[in-house]
Amino acid sequence: MFDDLLFLHRVHWIYIPAGIRFILVLLFFEVGAVGIFMGAMWINYFYYFNGDHLFAIGTSVLAAASPLLARYLSVRWLKMDLNMKGLTNGMLLKMSLLFAILSSCLIQWWFYWNGKTDTFLLAASVMAIGKWLGTVLVLALLRILLKLAPNLISRDKPI
């Protein structure tokens, strides 16, 4: 569906799954990260496996740990409440930017270290843009759905 947005192998200009990872960890903390890890393992073994178990596991760990690390750093650096009280749109944008940059740098460092890419800076930059745009799109969609939810629920009530 998003093949036209592919820049390099596993680097997209818009990456919707990043937004889903962000929301999962934002809402479910470590449990969300465990789910992301399991999903990433499945994807790495089903779609991308080339015989290197360490690379597949390491990539899965980074996919799951980077949004969790970004959440913890947001609490520490951005003074976000641990239970997300008083969370603003501005705070969500800052957190999503932190997540996109952190995640992209960690994953591209891992790819570079394992010889999967030779353009660390370029790949990390495009990946950060793609993850941030994907996260913002998912957050915007979630916001629209939350605004529409009361109207949809009230229509479903029996008369």
Secondary structure, DSSP 8 states (H G I E B T S, - for coil): --GGGEEETTEESS-HHHHHHHHHHHHHHHHHHHHHHHHHHHHHHHTS--S-HHHHHHHHHHHHHHHHHHHHHHHHHS---TT-TT--HHHHHHHHHHHHHHHHHHHHHHHHHTTS-S-HHHHHHHHHHHHHHHHHHHHHHHHHHHHHHHHHHHHTS--
